[in-house]
């Protein structure tokens, strides 16, 4: 498939047409930490989208990176990262982040802005993934120094600390959590705000990953967070979300904003603490045939195991459209069919210098994990005024097949994985 790569060269947006072949990947079960540490002092304004310099993050060849919930700067959120190239088979350096400011203040040099997970992968044609081998995993134990800022009891606190890049082992076992507004609020298009959500209790040894699908046509949850410091080995309470207005809107308490997937991981042999999932209910706001509607829906909990093989789907514009900096826009794209029992997540590293893709969208009532999905639009956030043209590459999504299961089966598999990973960690030591 031919697509246009949009790059800024000498302050001008240029298009380079390339042929892209569909590829897939196989993942290692080990993940390394990548810390996004500010390399500049910068005044920021609320609702502003800025490119911030970070201390260079070197990525080994045959790796990809993904956002990871739990580490957030109190003044905003990292939406994406910018690197010297986008070829996953080669070594890369990430030196900038796309940062969305939730309040006016100052970012200082050395501030931790966020973190990513560095995933070791083997790459191959989708039809040949069974024979693909994962290159040697570099466990690594580099120590990085930075300042962690957080809010506790309405008071801003900061600590200077050093952390290892040695990461964790993935179980691929996850369950879904709903992000539901716990207050009424109004937003203008492109306005950013921190709002209250129904509490989500995250068990110890878990990380959260964005669902990747737009599930409310008025507002998009950029990030969820709680008060105080967040350590994945401890239980955490998430009670807030940073949201951005897709349209001028009024959101009511009880509206569904989105989902996150909660994955179990291990930095050492974990303790499994998990309460049975309950049915929740929320108001779903969606558009069908260009008519906006809202209905009450009962949402059943979902447990699943993600496969270690996946594919990439490219998000390509299917229309010509002018866009405005900081104003989210639904862009019509070449339709993507996602098989039933699949999930999607955005692939980090900006691939279009006009902006980044926040999520993908299927008109109508949001689909379940078990449903086949017909993706027709991308929610695109421009970082500059510009024009999207037909054939422009907007981004890439990871598409994972999953095995859905009952809560009882999920707990049984978790216990088996806990014993297995405890033995493996001891063996590596």
C-alpha positions as a Python dict, from the first residue, in 0.01 Angstrom:
ca = {
    (1, 'X'): (0, 0, 0),
    (2, 'X'): (130, 348, -93),
    (3, 'X'): (108, 616, 178),
    (4, 'X'): (237, 969, 230),
    (5, 'X'): (482, 1036, 513),
    (6, 'X'): (435, 1398, 622),
    (7, 'X'): (757, 1553, 755),
    (8, 'X'): (862, 1907, 842),
    (9, 'X'): (1178, 1992, 647),
    (10, 'X'): (1325, 2346, 671),
    (11, 'X'): (1001, 2465, 837),
    (12, 'X'): (796, 2331, 542),
    (13, 'X'): (566, 2030, 547),
    (14, 'X'): (680, 1784, 278),
    (15, 'X'): (521, 1457, 164),
    (16, 'X'): (721, 1149, 72),
    (17, 'X'): (531, 859, -86),
    (18, 'X'): (639, 510, 19),
    (19, 'X'): (515, 156, -23),
    (20, 'X'): (429, -20, 305),
    (21, 'X'): (399, -396, 344),
    (22, 'X'): (181, -539, 624),
    (23, 'X'): (402, -678, 901),
    (24, 'X'): (348, -845, 1234),
    (25, 'X'): (557, -912, 1540),
    (26, 'X'): (623, -1155, 1823),
    (27, 'X'): (694, -1016, 2171),
    (28, 'X'): (932, -1116, 2445),
    (29, 'X'): (773, -1149, 2789),
    (30, 'X'): (1034, -908, 2935),
    (31, 'X'): (991, -530, 2926),
    (32, 'X'): (1246, -260, 3008),
    (33, 'X'): (1163, 81, 3157),
    (34, 'X'): (1224, 396, 2956),
    (35, 'X'): (1215, 724, 3150),
    (36, 'X'): (1108, 1047, 2977),
    (37, 'X'): (1311, 1313, 3160),
    (38, 'X'): (1288, 1681, 3066),
    (39, 'X'): (1606, 1831, 2922),
    (40, 'X'): (1487, 2191, 2933),
    (41, 'X'): (1321, 2452, 3152),
    (42, 'X'): (997, 2569, 2990),
    (43, 'X'): (690, 2776, 3072),
    (44, 'X'): (370, 2603, 2959),
    (45, 'X'): (14, 2726, 2925),
    (46, 'X'): (-301, 2524, 3001),
    (47, 'X'): (-446, 2352, 2690),
    (48, 'X'): (-114, 2400, 2508),
    (49, 'X'): (45, 2115, 2313),
    (50, 'X'): (424, 2148, 2320),
    (51, 'X'): (725, 1953, 2200),
    (52, 'X'): (956, 1923, 2501),
    (53, 'X'): (1319, 1819, 2478),
    (54, 'X'): (1404, 1513, 2687),
    (55, 'X'): (1731, 1350, 2779),
    (56, 'X'): (1802, 1113, 2487),
    (57, 'X'): (1639, 772, 2534),
    (58, 'X'): (1831, 509, 2337),
    (59, 'X'): (1628, 216, 2209),
    (60, 'X'): (1798, -107, 2103),
    (61, 'X'): (1732, -255, 1760),
    (62, 'X'): (1421, -473, 1730),
    (63, 'X'): (1222, -291, 1996),
    (64, 'X'): (902, -91, 2007),
    (65, 'X'): (773, 132, 2283),
    (66, 'X'): (433, 184, 2438),
    (67, 'X'): (289, 421, 2696),
    (68, 'X'): (239, 291, 3045),
    (69, 'X'): (-8, 422, 3301),
    (70, 'X'): (93, 522, 3652),
    (71, 'X'): (365, 784, 3599),
    (72, 'X'): (228, 1133, 3532),
    (73, 'X'): (358, 1486, 3569),
    (74, 'X'): (115, 1703, 3770),
    (75, 'X'): (115, 1971, 3497),
    (76, 'X'): (19, 1750, 3204),
    (77, 'X'): (48, 1427, 3007),
    (78, 'X'): (278, 1280, 2744),
    (79, 'X'): (76, 1199, 2431),
    (80, 'X'): (352, 1066, 2206),
    (81, 'X'): (728, 1069, 2150),
    (82, 'X'): (952, 1188, 1865),
    (83, 'X'): (1259, 997, 1750),
    (84, 'X'): (1532, 1014, 1490),
    (85, 'X'): (1369, 735, 1285),
    (86, 'X'): (1065, 508, 1294),
    (87, 'X'): (1225, 184, 1171),
    (88, 'X'): (1175, -71, 1446),
    (89, 'X'): (1455, -303, 1326),
    (90, 'X'): (1719, -33, 1386),
    (91, 'X'): (1857, 142, 1692),
    (92, 'X'): (1668, 462, 1767),
    (93, 'X'): (1695, 770, 1987),
    (94, 'X'): (1388, 944, 2130),
    (95, 'X'): (1470, 1307, 2215),
    (96, 'X'): (1134, 1487, 2234),
    (97, 'X'): (786, 1427, 2371),
    (98, 'X'): (450, 1569, 2274),
    (99, 'X'): (317, 1712, 2600),
    (100, 'X'): (-41, 1824, 2670),
    (101, 'X'): (-55, 2085, 2948),
    (102, 'X'): (-340, 2055, 3198),
    (103, 'X'): (-239, 2374, 3379),
    (104, 'X'): (-17, 2679, 3337),
    (105, 'X'): (316, 2639, 3516),
    (106, 'X'): (683, 2564, 3463),
    (107, 'X'): (850, 2239, 3360),
    (108, 'X'): (1200, 2216, 3504),
    (109, 'X'): (1503, 2038, 3366),
    (110, 'X'): (1526, 1692, 3523),
    (111, 'X'): (1149, 1654, 3576),
    (112, 'X'): (1011, 1307, 3506),
    (113, 'X'): (739, 1367, 3245),
    (114, 'X'): (630, 1006, 3202),
    (115, 'X'): (759, 660, 3122),
    (116, 'X'): (741, 404, 2844),
    (117, 'X'): (791, 31, 2824),
    (118, 'X'): (1054, -95, 2582),
    (119, 'X'): (938, -424, 2428),
    (120, 'X'): (1174, -662, 2249),
    (121, 'X'): (1019, -798, 1931),
    (122, 'X'): (1083, -1023, 1634),
    (123, 'X'): (942, -883, 1309),
    (124, 'X'): (812, -1067, 1004),
    (125, 'X'): (540, -1103, 745),
    (126, 'X'): (204, -1173, 906),
    (127, 'X'): (178, -1512, 733),
    (128, 'X'): (518, -1621, 871),
    (129, 'X'): (495, -1513, 1236),
    (130, 'X'): (511, -1870, 1368),
    (131, 'X'): (871, -1896, 1244),
    (132, 'X'): (982, -1551, 1365),
    (133, 'X'): (1240, -1552, 1645),
    (134, 'X'): (1276, -1282, 1909),
    (135, 'X'): (1631, -1136, 1916),
    (136, 'X'): (1835, -1164, 2233),
    (137, 'X'): (1674, -965, 2515),
    (138, 'X'): (1895, -704, 2682),
    (139, 'X'): (1786, -698, 3045),
    (140, 'X'): (1991, -389, 3123),
    (141, 'X'): (2035, -219, 3459),
    (142, 'X'): (2122, 142, 3383),
    (143, 'X'): (2047, 392, 3661),
    (144, 'X'): (1867, 714, 3566),
    (145, 'X'): (1834, 1018, 3795),
    (146, 'X'): (1534, 1251, 3782),
    (147, 'X'): (1284, 1453, 3988),
    (148, 'X'): (941, 1303, 4055),
    (149, 'X'): (666, 1558, 4114),
    (150, 'X'): (326, 1459, 4247),
    (151, 'X'): (25, 1599, 4433),
    (152, 'X'): (-71, 1473, 4778),
    (153, 'X'): (-357, 1632, 4967),
    (154, 'X'): (-363, 1929, 4726),
    (155, 'X'): (6, 1994, 4802),
    (156, 'X'): (271, 1969, 4528),
    (157, 'X'): (565, 1756, 4637),
    (158, 'X'): (887, 1654, 4468),
    (159, 'X'): (1166, 1407, 4532),
    (160, 'X'): (1501, 1355, 4362),
    (161, 'X'): (1553, 986, 4296),
    (162, 'X'): (1744, 727, 4093),
    (163, 'X'): (1573, 435, 3922),
    (164, 'X'): (1693, 132, 3731),
    (165, 'X'): (1586, 65, 3374),
    (166, 'X'): (1546, -302, 3470),
    (167, 'X'): (1178, -361, 3407),
    (168, 'X'): (932, -646, 3453),
    (169, 'X'): (795, -969, 3313),
    (170, 'X'): (454, -966, 3145),
    (171, 'X'): (182, -1219, 3213),
    (172, 'X'): (-35, -1108, 2915),
    (173, 'X'): (-329, -1164, 3154),
    (174, 'X'): (-558, -863, 3189),
    (175, 'X'): (-905, -741, 3273),
    (176, 'X'): (-1090, -426, 3168),
    (177, 'X'): (-1186, -128, 3385),
    (178, 'X'): (-1441, 135, 3286),
    (179, 'X'): (-1358, 506, 3306),
    (180, 'X'): (-1683, 671, 3418),
    (181, 'X'): (-1728, 1039, 3497),
    (182, 'X'): (-1808, 1111, 3862),
    (183, 'X'): (-1909, 1474, 3805),
    (184, 'X'): (-2094, 1702, 3563),
    (185, 'X'): (-1870, 1930, 3357),
    (186, 'X'): (-1854, 2140, 3040),
    (187, 'X'): (-1569, 2150, 2789),
    (188, 'X'): (-1489, 2339, 2474),
    (189, 'X'): (-1326, 2167, 2179),
    (190, 'X'): (-954, 2131, 2255),
    (191, 'X'): (-995, 2231, 2621),
    (192, 'X'): (-818, 2010, 2874),
    (193, 'X'): (-934, 1944, 3228),
    (194, 'X'): (-874, 1710, 3520),
    (195, 'X'): (-1204, 1559, 3634),
    (196, 'X'): (-1326, 1314, 3897),
    (197, 'X'): (-1402, 958, 3788),
    (198, 'X'): (-1546, 662, 3972),
    (199, 'X'): (-1269, 509, 4177),
    (200, 'X'): (-1067, 231, 4019),
    (201, 'X'): (-865, 16, 4259),
    (202, 'X'): (-559, -128, 4088),
    (203, 'X'): (-417, -445, 4248),
    (204, 'X'): (-46, -473, 4327),
    (205, 'X'): (178, -576, 4035),
    (206, 'X'): (-38, -426, 3763),
    (207, 'X'): (3, -168, 3486),
    (208, 'X'): (-269, 2, 3280),
    (209, 'X'): (-279, 27, 2901),
    (210, 'X'): (-511, 245, 2694),
    (211, 'X'): (-798, 66, 2520),
    (212, 'X'): (-720, 254, 2195),
    (213, 'X'): (-1085, 297, 2089),
    (214, 'X'): (-1282, 621, 2117),
    (215, 'X'): (-1589, 544, 2329),
    (216, 'X'): (-1739, 889, 2387),
    (217, 'X'): (-1790, 1122, 2089),
    (218, 'X'): (-1763, 1438, 2303),
    (219, 'X'): (-1459, 1380, 2521),
    (220, 'X'): (-1144, 1166, 2524),
    (221, 'X'): (-966, 1045, 2843),
    (222, 'X'): (-597, 1115, 2787),
    (223, 'X'): (-478, 964, 3115),
    (224, 'X'): (-608, 837, 3449),
    (225, 'X'): (-431, 894, 3780),
    (226, 'X'): (-456, 915, 4157),
    (227, 'X'): (-293, 1115, 4435),
    (228, 'X'): (56, 1060, 4568),
    (229, 'X'): (338, 840, 4438),
    (230, 'X'): (250, 536, 4232),
    (231, 'X'): (444, 208, 4254),
    (232, 'X'): (332, -92, 4051),
    (233, 'X'): (412, -327, 4340),
    (234, 'X'): (148, -157, 4557),
    (235, 'X'): (-229, -123, 4546),
    (236, 'X'): (-330, 213, 4398),
    (237, 'X'): (-653, 412, 4386),
    (238, 'X'): (-725, 597, 4062),
    (239, 'X'): (-984, 873, 4102),
    (240, 'X'): (-914, 1133, 3832),
    (241, 'X'): (-873, 1161, 3457),
    (242, 'X'): (-721, 1421, 3226),
    (243, 'X'): (-972, 1471, 2943),
    (244, 'X'): (-980, 1675, 2622),
    (245, 'X'): (-1293, 1804, 2452),
    (246, 'X'): (-1357, 1658, 2106),
    (247, 'X'): (-1650, 1900, 2062),
    (248, 'X'): (-1802, 2179, 2269),
    (249, 'X'): (-1992, 1959, 2510),
    (250, 'X'): (-2162, 1899, 2841),
    (251, 'X'): (-2077, 1571, 3014),
    (252, 'X'): (-2295, 1429, 3290),
    (253, 'X'): (-2199, 1224, 3592),
    (254, 'X'): (-2227, 855, 3503),
    (255, 'X'): (-2115, 886, 3140),
    (256, 'X'): (-1869, 631, 3001),
    (257, 'X'): (-1547, 804, 2894),
    (258, 'X'): (-1350, 494, 2795),
    (259, 'X'): (-1174, 179, 2916),
    (260, 'X'): (-829, 74, 3025),
    (261, 'X'): (-685, -276, 3031),
    (262, 'X'): (-518, -378, 3359),
    (263, 'X'): (-228, -623, 3310),
    (264, 'X'): (-53, -828, 3576),
    (265, 'X'): (328, -804, 3574),
    (266, 'X'): (620, -910, 3793),
    (267, 'X'): (930, -727, 3911),
    (268, 'X'): (974, -1014, 4157),
    (269, 'X'): (746, -1304, 4250),
    (270, 'X'): (413, -1123, 4282),
    (271, 'X'): (131, -1154, 4531),
    (272, 'X'): (-202, -1189, 4354),
    (273, 'X'): (-479, -980, 4509),
    (274, 'X'): (-787, -957, 4292),
    (275, 'X'): (-1151, -903, 4378),
    (276, 'X'): (-1424, -1046, 4160),
    (277, 'X'): (-1529, -807, 3886),
    (278, 'X'): (-1884, -666, 3900),
    (279, 'X'): (-2121, -549, 3626),
    (280, 'X'): (-2122, -169, 3598),
    (281, 'X'): (-2361, 65, 3425),
    (282, 'X'): (-2297, 390, 3245),
    (283, 'X'): (-2446, 623, 2986),
    (284, 'X'): (-2300, 567, 2640),
    (285, 'X'): (-2276, 874, 2414),
    (286, 'X'): (-2230, 783, 2047),
    (287, 'X'): (-2308, 891, 1692),
    (288, 'X'): (-2483, 680, 1428),
    (289, 'X'): (-2581, 808, 1082),
    (290, 'X'): (-2458, 1152, 1195),
    (291, 'X'): (-2714, 1159, 1478),
    (292, 'X'): (-2583, 1187, 1834),
    (293, 'X'): (-2753, 963, 2089),
    (294, 'X'): (-2716, 853, 2448),
    (295, 'X'): (-2832, 535, 2621),
    (296, 'X'): (-2784, 349, 2947),
    (297, 'X'): (-2581, 33, 2910),
    (298, 'X'): (-2484, -247, 3148),
    (299, 'X'): (-2115, -324, 3101),
    (300, 'X'): (-1996, -674, 3178),
    (301, 'X'): (-1641, -723, 3306),
    (302, 'X'): (-1397, -883, 3063),
    (303, 'X'): (-1095, -1101, 3141),
    (304, 'X'): (-854, -1220, 2873),
    (305, 'X'): (-508, -1343, 2780),
    (306, 'X'): (-330, -1150, 2508),
    (307, 'X'): (-142, -1353, 2247),
    (308, 'X'): (233, -1294, 2210),
    (309, 'X'): (197, -1249, 1832),
    (310, 'X'): (26, -945, 1680),
    (311, 'X'): (9, -728, 1371),
    (312, 'X'): (38, -361, 1282),
    (313, 'X'): (-237, -179, 1094),
    (314, 'X'): (-160, 157, 940),
    (315, 'X'): (-401, 450, 981),
    (316, 'X'): (-428, 627, 645),
    (317, 'X'): (-644, 933, 574),
    (318, 'X'): (-925, 886, 323),
    (319, 'X'): (-1015, 1256, 294),
    (320, 'X'): (-873, 1604, 250),
    (321, 'X'): (-926, 1812, 563),
    (322, 'X'): (-789, 2133, 715),
    (323, 'X'): (-698, 2098, 1082),
    (324, 'X'): (-628, 2349, 1357),
    (325, 'X'): (-361, 2323, 1622),
    (326, 'X'): (-493, 2179, 1948),
    (327, 'X'): (-839, 2099, 1809),
    (328, 'X'): (-912, 1722, 1794),
    (329, 'X'): (-1072, 1606, 1469),
    (330, 'X'): (-1229, 1283, 1350),
    (331, 'X'): (-1052, 1206, 1020),
    (332, 'X'): (-1208, 957, 780),
    (333, 'X'): (-959, 677, 714),
    (334, 'X'): (-924, 374, 492),
    (335, 'X'): (-1142, 126, 674),
    (336, 'X'): (-975, -132, 896),
    (337, 'X'): (-1148, -455, 995),
    (338, 'X'): (-1041, -581, 1338),
    (339, 'X'): (-1126, -950, 1400),
    (340, 'X'): (-1344, -1056, 1691),
    (341, 'X'): (-1159, -1126, 2017),
    (342, 'X'): (-902, -854, 1944),
    (343, 'X'): (-781, -536, 2111),
    (344, 'X'): (-597, -235, 1973),
    (345, 'X'): (-345, 9, 2119),
    (346, 'X'): (-164, 302, 1954),
    (347, 'X'): (202, 249, 1854),
    (348, 'X'): (422, 521, 2001),
    (349, 'X'): (658, 747, 1794),
    (350, 'X'): (494, 1022, 1588),
    (351, 'X'): (467, 936, 1218),
    (352, 'X'): (307, 1258, 1094),
    (353, 'X'): (453, 1599, 1182),
    (354, 'X'): (109, 1762, 1173),
    (355, 'X'): (-2, 1570, 1483),
    (356, 'X'): (-73, 1240, 1654),
    (357, 'X'): (-356, 988, 1659),
    (358, 'X'): (-520, 957, 2002),
    (359, 'X'): (-746, 663, 1916),
    (360, 'X'): (-956, 500, 1646),
    (361, 'X'): (-1335, 508, 1612),
    (362, 'X'): (-1622, 289, 1498),
    (363, 'X'): (-1951, 484, 1471),
    (364, 'X'): (-2240, 350, 1676),
    (365, 'X'): (-2242, 185, 2017),
    (366, 'X'): (-1881, 105, 2119),
    (367, 'X'): (-1793, -259, 2038),
    (368, 'X'): (-1698, -523, 2294),
    (369, 'X'): (-1366, -709, 2288),
    (370, 'X'): (-1547, -1015, 2151),
    (371, 'X'): (-1702, -818, 1860),
    (372, 'X'): (-1567, -770, 1510),
    (373, 'X'): (-1479, -401, 1465),
    (374, 'X'): (-1506, -176, 1158),
    (375, 'X'): (-1276, 122, 1210),
    (376, 'X'): (-1365, 416, 986),
    (377, 'X'): (-1219, 722, 1163),
    (378, 'X'): (-915, 830, 1361),
    (379, 'X'): (-924, 1088, 1639),
    (380, 'X'): (-634, 1311, 1535),
    (381, 'X'): (-483, 1586, 1752),
    (382, 'X'): (-291, 1845, 1543),
    (383, 'X'): (19, 2010, 1690),
    (384, 'X'): (18, 2270, 1411),
    (385, 'X'): (-228, 2421, 1167),
    (386, 'X'): (-222, 2226, 844),
    (387, 'X'): (-400, 2017, 587),
    (388, 'X'): (-448, 1641, 599),
    (389, 'X'): (-462, 1491, 251),
    (390, 'X'): (-598, 1164, 122),
    (391, 'X'): (-329, 898, 155),
    (392, 'X'): (-146, 1065, 447),
    (393, 'X'): (-17, 829, 717),
    (394, 'X'): (-171, 936, 1049),
    (395, 'X'): (-31, 664, 1274),
    (396, 'X'): (-9, 292, 1345),
    (397, 'X'): (-204, 65, 1579),
    (398, 'X'): (-103, -265, 1737),
    (399, 'X'): (-371, -531, 1687),
    (400, 'X'): (-359, -820, 1938),
    (401, 'X'): (-571, -1133, 1936),
    (402, 'X'): (-696, -1233, 2282),
    (403, 'X'): (-848, -1536, 2452),
    (404, 'X'): (-1154, -1431, 2651),
    (405, 'X'): (-1224, -1627, 2969),
    (406, 'X'): (-1435, -1642, 3283),
    (407, 'X'): (-1316, -1481, 3604),
    (408, 'X'): (-1255, -1826, 3758),
    (409, 'X'): (-1034, -1934, 3467),
    (410, 'X'): (-853, -1600, 3481),
    (411, 'X'): (-764, -1645, 3850),
    (412, 'X'): (-644, -2003, 3786),
    (413, 'X'): (-414, -1887, 3504),
    (414, 'X'): (-283, -1602, 3720),
    (415, 'X'): (-186, -1842, 3999),
    (416, 'X'): (-8, -2071, 3753),
    (417, 'X'): (180, -1777, 3602),
    (418, 'X'): (281, -1653, 3949),
    (419, 'X'): (448, -1985, 4029),
    (420, 'X'): (612, -2005, 3686),
    (421, 'X'): (750, -1650, 3692),
    (422, 'X'): (878, -1691, 4049),
    (423, 'X'): (1082, -1992, 3936),
    (424, 'X'): (1207, -1808, 3627),
    (425, 'X'): (1318, -1496, 3816),
    (426, 'X'): (1514, -1711, 4061),
    (427, 'X'): (1674, -1890, 3768),
    (428, 'X'): (1788, -1561, 3605),
    (429, 'X'): (1934, -1437, 3935),
}
